[in-house]
Amino acid sequence: MKPRLETQRDIDIKNKVKDALSGDNAEILDLYEPLYIVDWFVNNKTFVEFKARNYSYKKFPTLLLSLHKWMTLHHYVTNGFEAGLCVMWKDYLGYLVVNEKARDGCTYSHGGRKDRGIEGDVEPCVYIPINKFVRLGDPVI
């Protein structure tokens, strides 16, 4: 199993975004990621993965996401739940509703980081066009 790569800074960012979104009458439950694969369960109906990117929204035309997480989000949808992907870039907080339409324009390949020397860091990935994300607001940090 791959080591947990989330730093305390990552956790702090995720919690600040969660707190900001909770202010909009959303009840957000933190999930045990090894079991559920994604970060949050919102209003007892939506599974959400959160990602923070340390670069600006338009730096890359796509967002790279683990294919395993993408497939897990779609799995929840096929089983009667809603799913989404929340991403905070340095200059943009965005959200993508995960459904069949979300797959349009996506490409699939391998990707990831090679600089950490961690087995499994390069893996099958989905590349999601950033223009699919709806702006939720400005970054909270």
Secondary structure, 3 states (H helix, E strand, C coil): CCCCCCCHHHHHHHHHHHHHHHCCCCCEEECCHHHHCCCEEECCCEEEEEEECCCCCCCCCEEEEEHHHHHHHHHHHHCCCEEEEEEEECCEEEEEECCHHHHCCCEEEEEECCCCCCCCCEEEEEEEEHHHCEEEECCCC
